[in-house]
Amino acid sequence: MRKNGYFFNVTGIPYKTDLEEQSLLLYYSLFNNSLTLTSCLLLS
């Protein structure tokens, strides 16, 4: 999400570069996937 020339990630921390955006999105998706996986394993 772009706001006043800055990007904001999920945590609301502003960052400027596309590279940061990509790595953060990758990190969050990996984090969410592992969280989902862990939940499934715990519940099963």
Contacts in CASP RR format, 6 or more apart in sequence:
PFRMAT RR
TARGET T0000
AUTHOR 0000-0000-0000
METHOD contacts of the structure
MODEL  1
MRKNGYFFNVTGIPYKTDLEEQSLLLYYSLFNNSLTLTSCLLLS
1 7 0 8 1.000
1 8 0 8 1.000
3 14 0 8 1.000
5 16 0 8 1.000
6 14 0 8 1.000
6 15 0 8 1.000
6 16 0 8 1.000
7 14 0 8 1.000
7 15 0 8 1.000
7 16 0 8 1.000
7 20 0 8 1.000
7 21 0 8 1.000
8 14 0 8 1.000
8 15 0 8 1.000
9 15 0 8 1.000
9 21 0 8 1.000
9 24 0 8 1.000
9 25 0 8 1.000
9 28 0 8 1.000
10 24 0 8 1.000
10 28 0 8 1.000
15 21 0 8 1.000
15 24 0 8 1.000
END
